[in-house]
Amino acid sequence: MNQQAEELNRIIQEKSGIIFELLSKKGKEIYFPKKGIVGQAAEAQSKKINATAGVALDDNGQHMFLKSIERNLNLPPSLAVPYAPNFGRADIRAAWKKMIVEKNPSIGSKLFSLPIVTNALTHGLSVAGYLFLDEGDKVILSDHYWDNYELVFGNAYGAVLDKFNLFKNGAFDSDSLRAKLNEGAVGKKVLLLNFPNNPSGYTPTVGEMKAIAEIIKNAAEKGNKIVVVLDDAYFGLVFEKGIAKESIFTQLMDLHENVLAVKLDGPTKEDYVWGLRVGFLTYGIKGGNTELYSALESKTAGVVRGNISSVSNLSQSLMLAAFEAPDYEQEKKEKFAILKERYEAVRSTLQNEKYAEYFSPLPYNSGYFMCLELKHGLKAEDVRQKLLEKYDTGVIVIGDVVRIAFSAVSVKLIPEIFENIYSACKDLASL
């Protein structure tokens, strides 16, 4: 094992032996190469002659760039073409940490790590898989889940998706989560929570969120060592009163010494910048301190460097400029209002009792999506195909449910979606 990995492991073992046990074999072996090219280049940064980093500079010491690139930039090339640090730029990391506290005020003065910049959330999930999953490990998650988890955790790391029921009697199924988390021998557990949930569009109520935290705490008190991966991709998009508006990270980050919370979030969905590919990975654990978090950040940055090198500097510059813009918050409120109007149109449309003949909605209250369960033995894929062939309408089928991204549909077309689904079901039922 590399000496730099051993040094990080020593710090983690001293500060939290639990986290060290949670790390995968790769997670224990990974390190950020401070003594390699990156470190040597940093030592030479202020020197008259610097022949270290693999970049091309003009004779004046500035990064080379093509005029054809510069013509399409509203930012200086210096904020676009150079490599960003493997950890992410220090300014946007600090800004996002501040924003996490602002959006989750119950954090208060609790100590948590500085976020590491990832290539949006999918990459962040993969980084978490690298650090905490060995082949054959189980990832506990709800039975309504984003299908990309299968590629990220199953295909890439050989993990097994182990599902609990998301819903029972129209609410979060706490009993199913409790049973699944306490299933089998006491030991390492990996739990994935995704709220607002993709595909269902469900976020637990304030009471349900507290119950989830209590279930996790009780499992930890029995001796289980738990890493909770939080996919907060749709954070903030909550449309009903009484629904948890803060991330469960606020409750888990100091819940128990046996619980490591790994928060994955970013502007992709929150700020409507799907193609910029900027995300963040942040750690919190009871008793965590700066030295422990620094070691975890170094391992995480090592995974980033060994996988994609670093996240786009241009994307980070664009996002930081947005965060600092005086009208940023107002612009977000305007977009939120549009999504809420579409959500409310879905609610209003589904009050039509005739639709209950062929389908009923899963619980939903947030995010981009909602789902329908079909009746009378109708097959979701058959309905999807009928919608494409006859009704000029596209939806997504995940398992046996139909997912509708109301986020992508004009409010005036919302009633037509459900009328088309009703007609397609009626067509198939008459065969």
NUTOR-32175 format. One record per residue (C-alpha): residue number from 1; residue in one letter; y negated, x negated, z negated. Coordinates in steps of 0.001 Angstrom, whole numbers, plus 500000, padded with zeros to 6 digits. Each point is the difference from the previous one (the first is absolute). Example, Ala and Ser with C-alpha at 12.3 -4.5 7.8 and 13.67 -1.06 7.14 Angstrom:
<atoms>
+-------+------+--------+--------+--------+
| pator | guti |      v |      u |      w |
+-------+------+--------+--------+--------+
|     1 |    a | 504500 | 487700 | 492200 |
|     2 |    s | 496560 | 498630 | 500660 |
+-------+------+--------+--------+--------+
</atoms>
This chain:
<atoms>
+-------+------+--------+--------+--------+
| pator | guti |      v |      u |      w |
+-------+------+--------+--------+--------+
|     1 |    m | 500000 | 500000 | 500000 |
|     2 |    n | 496513 | 498756 | 500851 |
|     3 |    q | 498139 | 498547 | 497026 |
|     4 |    q | 497031 | 502317 | 500602 |
|     5 |    a | 502322 | 503025 | 499748 |
|     6 |    e | 501434 | 498603 | 496777 |
|     7 |    e | 496496 | 499630 | 498569 |
|     8 |    l | 499164 | 503634 | 500787 |
|     9 |    n | 503342 | 501132 | 498573 |
|    10 |    r | 499332 | 498105 | 496783 |
|    11 |    i | 496672 | 501797 | 499562 |
|    12 |    i | 501541 | 503394 | 500743 |
|    13 |    q | 502920 | 499379 | 497621 |
|    14 |    e | 497627 | 498935 | 497225 |
|    15 |    k | 497663 | 502969 | 500452 |
|    16 |    s | 502511 | 502691 | 500994 |
|    17 |    g | 503692 | 499250 | 500138 |
|    18 |    i | 500440 | 503595 | 501182 |
|    19 |    i | 498097 | 499382 | 503225 |
|    20 |    f | 502039 | 496881 | 500631 |
|    21 |    e | 503183 | 502071 | 499689 |
|    22 |    l | 498576 | 502586 | 502400 |
|    23 |    l | 499340 | 497416 | 502704 |
|    24 |    s | 502515 | 499749 | 502825 |
|    25 |    k | 501640 | 496710 | 500903 |
|    26 |    k | 497368 | 499570 | 502703 |
|    27 |    g | 497315 | 501066 | 497545 |
|    28 |    k | 501025 | 497244 | 497610 |
|    29 |    e | 500038 | 497421 | 502773 |
|    30 |    i | 496693 | 500901 | 501680 |
|    31 |    y | 496764 | 498149 | 499230 |
|    32 |    f | 496565 | 499468 | 501471 |
|    33 |    p | 499861 | 496470 | 501439 |
|    34 |    k | 496904 | 498728 | 498235 |
|    35 |    k | 501173 | 496445 | 500610 |
|    36 |    g | 500709 | 500515 | 503688 |
|    37 |    i | 497707 | 500420 | 502995 |
|    38 |    v | 497898 | 502675 | 498303 |
|    39 |    g | 499332 | 497917 | 496913 |
|    40 |    q | 499346 | 496792 | 501912 |
|    41 |    a | 497600 | 501811 | 502327 |
|    42 |    a | 498118 | 501408 | 497001 |
|    43 |    e | 499601 | 496506 | 498518 |
|    44 |    a | 498470 | 498776 | 503253 |
|    45 |    q | 497732 | 502975 | 500564 |
|    46 |    s | 496746 | 498223 | 499136 |
|    47 |    k | 500809 | 496708 | 501698 |
|    48 |    k | 498056 | 498611 | 502952 |
|    49 |    i | 503161 | 499699 | 502063 |
|    50 |    n | 502506 | 502787 | 499428 |
|    51 |    a | 503073 | 499825 | 502221 |
|    52 |    t | 502189 | 502233 | 497858 |
|    53 |    a | 500121 | 503686 | 500931 |
|    54 |    g | 501480 | 501237 | 503262 |
|    55 |    v | 496778 | 501440 | 501391 |
|    56 |    a | 497676 | 498945 | 502815 |
|    57 |    l | 496370 | 499198 | 499134 |
|    58 |    d | 496962 | 499365 | 502145 |
|    59 |    d | 498162 | 496725 | 499664 |
|    60 |    n | 497676 | 501683 | 497499 |
|    61 |    g | 502947 | 500800 | 497746 |
|    62 |    q | 500092 | 503744 | 500716 |
|    63 |    h | 503127 | 501843 | 501068 |
|    64 |    m | 500397 | 500234 | 503749 |
|    65 |    f | 499939 | 503468 | 501499 |
|    66 |    l | 499801 | 501563 | 503410 |
|    67 |    k | 496770 | 501636 | 501092 |
|    68 |    s | 502064 | 502880 | 501331 |
|    69 |    i | 501140 | 500613 | 496409 |
|    70 |    e | 496541 | 499566 | 498482 |
|    71 |    r | 498497 | 502557 | 502391 |
|    72 |    n | 502099 | 502719 | 498403 |
|    73 |    l | 499267 | 499033 | 496410 |
|    74 |    n | 497229 | 501413 | 497836 |
|    75 |    l | 500872 | 497395 | 497399 |
|    76 |    p | 499497 | 496245 | 500155 |
|    77 |    p | 503093 | 498267 | 501454 |
|    78 |    s | 500269 | 498110 | 496697 |
|    79 |    l | 501103 | 503279 | 498400 |
|    80 |    a | 502590 | 500711 | 502659 |
|    81 |    v | 501711 | 497012 | 501581 |
|    82 |    p | 500809 | 497621 | 497080 |
|    83 |    y | 503195 | 500408 | 498018 |
|    84 |    a | 499611 | 502099 | 496872 |
|    85 |    p | 501565 | 498578 | 496816 |
|    86 |    n | 503690 | 500784 | 499510 |
|    87 |    f | 499109 | 501880 | 496807 |
|    88 |    g | 497364 | 501971 | 501901 |
|    89 |    r | 496289 | 499385 | 499873 |
|    90 |    a | 498668 | 499618 | 496480 |
|    91 |    d | 497102 | 502380 | 500617 |
|    92 |    i | 502091 | 502948 | 501190 |
|    93 |    r | 502624 | 499415 | 497285 |
|    94 |    a | 497305 | 500210 | 497334 |
|    95 |    a | 498443 | 503036 | 501668 |
|    96 |    w | 503305 | 501870 | 500183 |
|    97 |    k | 500840 | 499253 | 496373 |
|    98 |    k | 496630 | 501433 | 498997 |
|    99 |    m | 500676 | 503062 | 502153 |
|   100 |    i | 503417 | 500543 | 498397 |
|   101 |    v | 498270 | 500282 | 496615 |
|   102 |    e | 497266 | 502262 | 501377 |
|   103 |    k | 502566 | 502336 | 501588 |
|   104 |    n | 502224 | 499891 | 496896 |
|   105 |    p | 497540 | 500051 | 497091 |
|   106 |    s | 502709 | 500333 | 497345 |
|   107 |    i | 500876 | 496350 | 500694 |
|   108 |    g | 496939 | 499055 | 497995 |
|   109 |    s | 500296 | 496383 | 498889 |
|   110 |    k | 503759 | 499688 | 500553 |
|   111 |    l | 500985 | 496668 | 501506 |
|   112 |    f | 501744 | 499919 | 503373 |
|   113 |    s | 500345 | 497540 | 502844 |
|   114 |    l | 497576 | 499225 | 502781 |
|   115 |    p | 501287 | 501767 | 503122 |
|   116 |    i | 501691 | 497961 | 502712 |
|   117 |    v | 499053 | 501035 | 503548 |
|   118 |    t | 502936 | 501164 | 502112 |
|   119 |    n | 500259 | 501091 | 503614 |
|   120 |    a | 499607 | 503629 | 498859 |
|   121 |    l | 502553 | 501868 | 497904 |
|   122 |    t | 503111 | 499573 | 502128 |
|   123 |    h | 499669 | 496254 | 499652 |
|   124 |    g | 499233 | 500437 | 496294 |
|   125 |    l | 503242 | 501921 | 499565 |
|   126 |    s | 501871 | 497219 | 501777 |
|   127 |    v | 498375 | 497391 | 497752 |
|   128 |    a | 501112 | 501995 | 496952 |
|   129 |    g | 503508 | 500174 | 501466 |
|   130 |    y | 500052 | 496240 | 500496 |
|   131 |    l | 498949 | 499380 | 496407 |
|   132 |    f | 502174 | 502548 | 498181 |
|   133 |    l | 503008 | 501018 | 502113 |
|   134 |    d | 503308 | 498257 | 500495 |
|   135 |    e | 502665 | 501299 | 502345 |
|   136 |    g | 501730 | 503002 | 498474 |
|   137 |    d | 497179 | 500833 | 497574 |
|   138 |    k | 499132 | 503682 | 499762 |
|   139 |    v | 496536 | 501387 | 500679 |
|   140 |    i | 499602 | 503282 | 498137 |
|   141 |    l | 497748 | 502397 | 501891 |
|   142 |    s | 499584 | 503699 | 500676 |
|   143 |    d | 502143 | 501834 | 502533 |
|   144 |    h | 496862 | 500696 | 502066 |
|   145 |    y | 498895 | 496566 | 501144 |
|   146 |    w | 498383 | 498097 | 502877 |
|   147 |    d | 502786 | 498903 | 502340 |
|   148 |    n | 498515 | 496511 | 500380 |
|   149 |    y | 501279 | 499204 | 496496 |
|   150 |    e | 503440 | 499771 | 501577 |
|   151 |    l | 498837 | 497186 | 502299 |
|   152 |    v | 497848 | 498246 | 497412 |
|   153 |    f | 502471 | 500005 | 497111 |
|   154 |    g | 503367 | 500762 | 501561 |
|   155 |    n | 500064 | 498087 | 503268 |
|   156 |    a | 497796 | 497125 | 498885 |
|   157 |    y | 501343 | 499359 | 496496 |
|   158 |    g | 503341 | 501797 | 499855 |
|   159 |    a | 498867 | 502366 | 497257 |
|   160 |    v | 501478 | 503467 | 499507 |
|   161 |    l | 497762 | 503074 | 499800 |
|   162 |    d | 501065 | 502037 | 496969 |
|   163 |    k | 498377 | 503439 | 500000 |
|   164 |    f | 498938 | 502474 | 497329 |
|   165 |    n | 498839 | 503561 | 500685 |
|   166 |    l | 496246 | 500233 | 500463 |
|   167 |    f | 499777 | 503734 | 499371 |
|   168 |    k | 501540 | 502607 | 497732 |
|   169 |    n | 498675 | 503570 | 499859 |
|   170 |    g | 496845 | 499043 | 501865 |
|   171 |    a | 499058 | 497113 | 497699 |
|   172 |    f | 500819 | 496330 | 499482 |
|   173 |    d | 503627 | 499579 | 498911 |
|   174 |    s | 499606 | 497885 | 496882 |
|   175 |    d | 503613 | 500562 | 498984 |
|   176 |    s | 501286 | 498487 | 503236 |
|   177 |    l | 497784 | 496934 | 499658 |
|   178 |    r | 501082 | 499527 | 496376 |
|   179 |    a | 503669 | 500253 | 500883 |
|   180 |    k | 499729 | 497602 | 502918 |
|   181 |    l | 497968 | 497407 | 498106 |
|   182 |    n | 502530 | 499987 | 497151 |
|   183 |    e | 503040 | 500055 | 502267 |
|   184 |    g | 502460 | 497124 | 499747 |
|   185 |    a | 499770 | 496939 | 497805 |
|   186 |    v | 496832 | 498946 | 498223 |
|   187 |    g | 498298 | 497241 | 501968 |
|   188 |    k | 497681 | 499394 | 502921 |
|   189 |    k | 498609 | 503111 | 501710 |
|   190 |    v | 497716 | 500295 | 503018 |
|   191 |    l | 498107 | 503290 | 500258 |
|   192 |    l | 497761 | 501008 | 502909 |
|   193 |    l | 497399 | 502722 | 499483 |
|   194 |    n | 497899 | 501297 | 502889 |
|   195 |    f | 497131 | 502391 | 499158 |
|   196 |    p | 498629 | 501807 | 501903 |
|   197 |    n | 503504 | 500136 | 501385 |
|   198 |    n | 500804 | 499438 | 503646 |
|   199 |    p | 501377 | 502305 | 501408 |
|   200 |    s | 499493 | 502865 | 497553 |
|   201 |    g | 496312 | 499541 | 499169 |
|   202 |    y | 500695 | 500429 | 496283 |
|   203 |    t | 498322 | 498330 | 497051 |
|   204 |    p | 501189 | 500825 | 496464 |
|   205 |    t | 497792 | 501947 | 497650 |
|   206 |    v | 498281 | 498151 | 497177 |
|   207 |    g | 502757 | 501176 | 497656 |
|   208 |    e | 502791 | 499026 | 502403 |
|   209 |    m | 498499 | 496536 | 500421 |
|   210 |    k | 499997 | 499489 | 496235 |
|   211 |    a | 503614 | 501159 | 499887 |
|   212 |    i | 500975 | 497487 | 502695 |
|   213 |    a | 498406 | 497189 | 497999 |
|   214 |    e | 501830 | 501156 | 496870 |
|   215 |    i | 503334 | 500034 | 501863 |
|   216 |    i | 499406 | 496432 | 501147 |
|   217 |    k | 498983 | 498922 | 496501 |
|   218 |    n | 503100 | 501557 | 498445 |
|   219 |    a | 502215 | 498216 | 502519 |
|   220 |    a | 498239 | 496715 | 499203 |
|   221 |    e | 500449 | 500526 | 496270 |
|   222 |    k | 503761 | 500193 | 500604 |
|   223 |    g | 499871 | 496448 | 501359 |
|   224 |    n | 499599 | 500679 | 503717 |
|   225 |    k | 497749 | 497557 | 501805 |
|   226 |    i | 498063 | 501980 | 502576 |
|   227 |    v | 497772 | 499051 | 502903 |
|   228 |    v | 498107 | 503059 | 501224 |
|   229 |    v | 498695 | 499666 | 503556 |
|   230 |    l | 497113 | 502404 | 500589 |
|   231 |    d | 499329 | 500963 | 503601 |
|   232 |    d | 496452 | 501316 | 499600 |
|   233 |    a | 499286 | 500196 | 503746 |
|   234 |    y | 498401 | 503456 | 499792 |
|   235 |    f | 498218 | 499440 | 496708 |
|   236 |    g | 496987 | 502204 | 499335 |
|   237 |    l | 500874 | 502786 | 502434 |
|   238 |    v | 500655 | 502707 | 497394 |
|   239 |    f | 498886 | 503542 | 500847 |
|   240 |    e | 500862 | 502095 | 496928 |
|   241 |    k | 498863 | 500136 | 496382 |
|   242 |    g | 502442 | 498882 | 497330 |
|   243 |    i | 501598 | 497409 | 502274 |
|   244 |    a | 499985 | 496353 | 498904 |
|   245 |    k | 497082 | 498278 | 501690 |
|   246 |    e | 500622 | 496572 | 498531 |
|   247 |    s | 502896 | 497775 | 500970 |
|   248 |    i | 502924 | 499933 | 497569 |
|   249 |    f | 499299 | 496246 | 499999 |
|   250 |    t | 497465 | 500735 | 497258 |
|   251 |    q | 502801 | 501204 | 497717 |
|   252 |    l | 502653 | 497482 | 500997 |
|   253 |    m | 497949 | 496786 | 499956 |
|   254 |    d | 500222 | 499772 | 496192 |
|   255 |    l | 502835 | 502443 | 499327 |
|   256 |    h | 502683 | 497597 | 498735 |
|   257 |    e | 500889 | 496307 | 500183 |
|   258 |    n | 503059 | 500969 | 502088 |
|   259 |    v | 497970 | 501783 | 502691 |
|   260 |    l | 498242 | 498132 | 502808 |
|   261 |    a | 497729 | 502202 | 502126 |
|   262 |    v | 499398 | 498840 | 503581 |
|   263 |    k | 497192 | 501953 | 501641 |
|   264 |    l | 499823 | 500070 | 503797 |
|   265 |    d | 496876 | 501542 | 501464 |
|   266 |    g | 497235 | 499399 | 502484 |
|   267 |    p | 497484 | 501525 | 502371 |
|   268 |    t | 502461 | 500982 | 502750 |
|   269 |    k | 500093 | 503699 | 499079 |
|   270 |    e | 497248 | 500059 | 497384 |
|   271 |    d | 497376 | 498698 | 502415 |
|   272 |    y | 501529 | 501070 | 503338 |
|   273 |    v | 500579 | 496496 | 501387 |
|   274 |    w | 503656 | 500144 | 500967 |
|   275 |    g | 499862 | 497108 | 502459 |
|   276 |    l | 498061 | 497491 | 497897 |
|   277 |    r | 503122 | 499272 | 497895 |
|   278 |    v | 498463 | 499093 | 496659 |
|   279 |    g | 501843 | 500805 | 496783 |
|   280 |    f | 500254 | 498760 | 496432 |
|   281 |    l | 502776 | 499197 | 497522 |
|   282 |    t | 499081 | 500072 | 496306 |
|   283 |    y | 502032 | 499406 | 496812 |
|   284 |    g | 499784 | 501446 | 496516 |
|   285 |    i | 502266 | 499602 | 496938 |
|   286 |    k | 499528 | 500424 | 496273 |
|   287 |    g | 499071 | 496639 | 498511 |
|   288 |    g | 499145 | 498504 | 503363 |
|   289 |    n | 497351 | 497301 | 499995 |
|   290 |    t | 498068 | 497967 | 502536 |
|   291 |    e | 502539 | 497165 | 500119 |
|   292 |    l | 502917 | 502358 | 500630 |
|   293 |    y | 498151 | 501927 | 502678 |
|   294 |    s | 498858 | 496785 | 501656 |
|   295 |    a | 503612 | 498854 | 500291 |
|   296 |    l | 501033 | 503355 | 501496 |
|   297 |    e | 497066 | 499870 | 502407 |
|   298 |    s | 501071 | 496520 | 501111 |
|   299 |    k | 503541 | 501148 | 500701 |
|   300 |    t | 498663 | 503005 | 501880 |
|   301 |    a | 497661 | 497858 | 502072 |
|   302 |    g | 502965 | 497730 | 500733 |
|   303 |    v | 501856 | 502977 | 501474 |
|   304 |    v | 496942 | 500915 | 502086 |
|   305 |    r | 499571 | 496428 | 501262 |
|   306 |    g | 503678 | 499695 | 500867 |
|   307 |    n | 499990 | 503310 | 501850 |
|   308 |    i | 496684 | 500658 | 501767 |
|   309 |    s | 497869 | 497054 | 498798 |
|   310 |    s | 497013 | 502192 | 499126 |
|   311 |    v | 498387 | 503345 | 500717 |
|   312 |    s | 497354 | 500364 | 502703 |
|   313 |    n | 496669 | 498546 | 498911 |
|   314 |    l | 498175 | 502384 | 502327 |
|   315 |    s | 501669 | 503029 | 498408 |
|   316 |    q | 499130 | 498784 | 496523 |
|   317 |    s | 496394 | 499411 | 501063 |
|   318 |    l | 499708 | 503485 | 501471 |
|   319 |    m | 501434 | 501627 | 496888 |
|   320 |    l | 497822 | 498020 | 497603 |
|   321 |    a | 496914 | 500928 | 502026 |
|   322 |    a | 501024 | 503650 | 499738 |
|   323 |    f | 500590 | 499783 | 496245 |
|   324 |    e | 496528 | 498540 | 499551 |
|   325 |    a | 498242 | 502478 | 502312 |
|   326 |    p | 497589 | 502368 | 498179 |
|   327 |    d | 501437 | 503084 | 501739 |
|   328 |    y | 503679 | 499089 | 499504 |
|   329 |    e | 500718 | 502551 | 497272 |
|   330 |    q | 498180 | 502791 | 501816 |
|   331 |    e | 501910 | 499292 | 503209 |
|   332 |    k | 503287 | 500203 | 498092 |
|   333 |    k | 499004 | 503341 | 498490 |
|   334 |    e | 499277 | 501367 | 503464 |
|   335 |    k | 503437 | 499011 | 501315 |
|   336 |    f | 501671 | 501323 | 496857 |
|   337 |    a | 498273 | 503354 | 500525 |
|   338 |    i | 501459 | 500240 | 503509 |
|   339 |    l | 503531 | 499354 | 498734 |
|   340 |    k | 499574 | 502436 | 497128 |
|   341 |    e | 498837 | 502701 | 502409 |
|   342 |    r | 503165 | 499484 | 502067 |
|   343 |    y | 502129 | 500076 | 496867 |
|   344 |    e | 498403 | 503266 | 498940 |
|   345 |    a | 500583 | 501426 | 503478 |
|   346 |    v | 503699 | 499197 | 499597 |
|   347 |    r | 500032 | 501770 | 496634 |
|   348 |    s | 498230 | 503022 | 501440 |
|   349 |    t | 502205 | 500228 | 503081 |
|   350 |    l | 503233 | 499843 | 498011 |
|   351 |    q | 498975 | 503044 | 498009 |
|   352 |    n | 501211 | 502023 | 502977 |
|   353 |    e | 503212 | 501469 | 498630 |
|   354 |    k | 501740 | 500118 | 503369 |
|   355 |    y | 500485 | 496223 | 499996 |
|   356 |    a | 502283 | 500256 | 496962 |
|   357 |    e | 502609 | 501503 | 502307 |
|   358 |    y | 500759 | 496608 | 501536 |
|   359 |    f | 498477 | 497287 | 497808 |
|   360 |    s | 498365 | 499194 | 496687 |
|   361 |    p | 497807 | 497050 | 499001 |
|   362 |    l | 501029 | 497253 | 497633 |
|   363 |    p | 497451 | 499519 | 497194 |
|   364 |    y | 496882 | 498258 | 501333 |
|   365 |    n | 496495 | 499328 | 498697 |
|   366 |    s | 498758 | 496698 | 501410 |
|   367 |    g | 500202 | 497289 | 502660 |
|   368 |    y | 500402 | 500415 | 503748 |
|   369 |    f | 503143 | 502152 | 500194 |
|   370 |    m | 501931 | 503061 | 498993 |
|   371 |    c | 503618 | 500953 | 500717 |
|   372 |    l | 501941 | 503107 | 500850 |
|   373 |    e | 503568 | 500843 | 499056 |
|   374 |    l | 501749 | 502179 | 502575 |
|   375 |    k | 502165 | 503050 | 499297 |
|   376 |    h | 502997 | 501752 | 501576 |
|   377 |    g | 501700 | 496743 | 500887 |
|   378 |    l | 497309 | 498970 | 502478 |
|   379 |    k | 500105 | 496303 | 500858 |
|   380 |    a | 496732 | 498095 | 499675 |
|   381 |    e | 500675 | 497884 | 503104 |
|   382 |    d | 500709 | 503123 | 502064 |
|   383 |    v | 496656 | 501453 | 498908 |
|   384 |    r | 498206 | 496751 | 500823 |
|   385 |    q | 501487 | 499938 | 503490 |
|   386 |    k | 499108 | 503664 | 500588 |
|   387 |    l | 496413 | 499308 | 498905 |
|   388 |    l | 499751 | 497143 | 502502 |
|   389 |    e | 501628 | 501891 | 502867 |
|   390 |    k | 498353 | 503415 | 499664 |
|   391 |    y | 497059 | 499894 | 497611 |
|   392 |    d | 498158 | 496777 | 500822 |
|   393 |    t | 500267 | 498932 | 496365 |
|   394 |    g | 501249 | 496807 | 498343 |
|   395 |    v | 501235 | 499670 | 496436 |
|   396 |    i | 502183 | 497506 | 498152 |
|   397 |    v | 503498 | 500679 | 498711 |
|   398 |    i | 501149 | 498044 | 496949 |
|   399 |    g | 503496 | 500936 | 498967 |
|   400 |    d | 500114 | 503770 | 499884 |
|   401 |    v | 496271 | 500652 | 499573 |
|   402 |    v | 497113 | 500313 | 502444 |
|   403 |    r | 496968 | 497832 | 499190 |
|   404 |    i | 496556 | 501082 | 501156 |
|   405 |    a | 497134 | 497512 | 499978 |
|   406 |    f | 497113 | 502408 | 499500 |
|   407 |    s | 497801 | 496926 | 499718 |
|   408 |    a | 500293 | 499584 | 503771 |
|   409 |    v | 499266 | 503600 | 501035 |
|   410 |    s | 496679 | 501787 | 500435 |
|   411 |    v | 499548 | 502797 | 497490 |
|   412 |    k | 499749 | 502561 | 502799 |
|   413 |    l | 503515 | 499070 | 501154 |
|   414 |    i | 501662 | 500243 | 496589 |
|   415 |    p | 500984 | 503690 | 500367 |
|   416 |    e | 501464 | 499303 | 503431 |
|   417 |    i | 502338 | 497330 | 498616 |
|   418 |    f | 501734 | 502421 | 497667 |
|   419 |    e | 500030 | 502793 | 502527 |
|   420 |    n | 501714 | 497660 | 502449 |
|   421 |    i | 502534 | 498910 | 497378 |
|   422 |    y | 500673 | 503647 | 499166 |
|   423 |    s | 500511 | 500823 | 503690 |
|   424 |    a | 502283 | 497009 | 500527 |
|   425 |    c | 502105 | 501025 | 497011 |
|   426 |    k | 500136 | 503573 | 501262 |
|   427 |    d | 501144 | 498798 | 503424 |
|   428 |    l | 502795 | 497909 | 498502 |
|   429 |    a | 501073 | 502689 | 497548 |
|   430 |    s | 500500 | 502435 | 502849 |
|   431 |    l | 502425 | 497749 | 501877 |
+-------+------+--------+--------+--------+
</atoms>
